[in-house]
């Protein structure tokens, strides 16, 4: 379309040093912490619960009841995703006010403060500090899990959007693996060093605070939301490694003109926007499916799953590290295959594999007492599950959220998607211990059903979005949304729709 209008032809985007470093620093400083804090309480859980019990005994002169200990531990786990939910609610106002990079820098407050709180919790003899700190670091994760994909999606050229969009998920898996390695008994996962293990989360925040200010803000934010074309052009030139960025700037100006009448959509405005209804439903379903599929049940309670599978107590930590390494490897693979195979296929394969793995895990756990080699099948099922989740459900929803919404709707869309993500995460973290004690291994049947329902929805509703413009994605959803696509800078709709004459949607390709 750009060539037809006499505008300069956009060059194929390439990786530059500035783009690579901005990606790595923002992903390490923010996304890494999300993964690290998902898994960090897993290995030292026994010592932390001993600390809870000892502290309670010193205060009240009697040991803590088992139900109270279970409740406090569930809170310690689930305060993190609850904080993530509140962090998600802060996304839209902060990214619109401070920008994408500015929000990531501000967000480090919610990492450094809880890191200090973790460090002093044992000395101050307070398990309440740990619970509060988990909530605050959850706010950090809630913001970073939404803002980093948004930031990188706006920095990346179209042909690298999918690959760079998976980098935050890659660093989440690296964070998980780092927590698992450092949580080995001989390193930091012991009775004397577990507070240091928790406090390490502050290190990536300090690195990001020192280095990220030297890299550009999102050019789309600077031009469309701040009206600063000069700064946007300089940022693009640094990111693309070339002086000629006129084609990309032209696309942004078109987007800016098409959005002037809309302004920035609030969450309520987004929910009432008929032209975006099925896009919004889709990202909610994908984010809820991602979390309710049981992935964090496996990460939060991996040790107990392996114990139930018959793995020796001393070997559990090494099995956990091994599965974390598989997760990292498969996410790296997803970075390289997402542009070739597409988003939709990876989502369908991922949820399908997870569904099957949950069913087989249930069977294996029920037969382990009667069949001697069944515990090994249980471990294989967990590894297969992690492979399936890594290639699709873990990494793709944020990429698709970036692609389904343009500048005016993107912050509100991430806010809604992030809220669904973290509320579902919170629900699993709080309910699973009781679900496990009540249903035992059959609890994974519930997760397999959720995977199946999500798979069916994606098959029926979600289109392929790789290498597509907003116009093409909008056209894909137009019929389902019962709206008419109107092209250009004004005028009448191209045709009328019986369902909704008044809801013609004005869009511009970019």
Secondary structure, DSSP 8 states (H G I E B T S, - for coil): -TTTTT----------HHHHHHHHHHIIIIIHHHHHHHHHHHHTHHHHHHHHHHHHHHHHSS---HHHHHHHHHHHHHHHHHHHHHHHHTHHHHHHHHHHHHHHHHHTHHHHHHHHHHHHTTTTT-HHHHHHHHHHHHHHHHHHHHHHHHHHHHHS-GGGHHHHHHHHHHHHHHHHHHHHHHTSTTTT-STTTHHHHHHTHHHHHHHHHHHGGGS---HHIIIIIT--HHHHHHHHHHHHTSS--HHHHHHHHHHHHHHTTT----HHHHHH-GGGHHHHHHHHHHHHHHHHTSHHHHHHTHHHHHHHTT--GGGHHHHHHHHHHHHHHHHHHHHHHHHHH-HHHHHHHHHHHHHHHHHHHHHHHHHTTT-TTHHHHHHHHHHHHHHHHHHTTTTHHHHHHHHHS-HHHHHHHHHHHHHHHHHHHHHHHHHHHHHHHHHGGGHHHHHHHHHHHHHHHHHHH----TT--HHHHHHHHHHHHT-EEEESSSS--SS--SS-TT-EEEE---
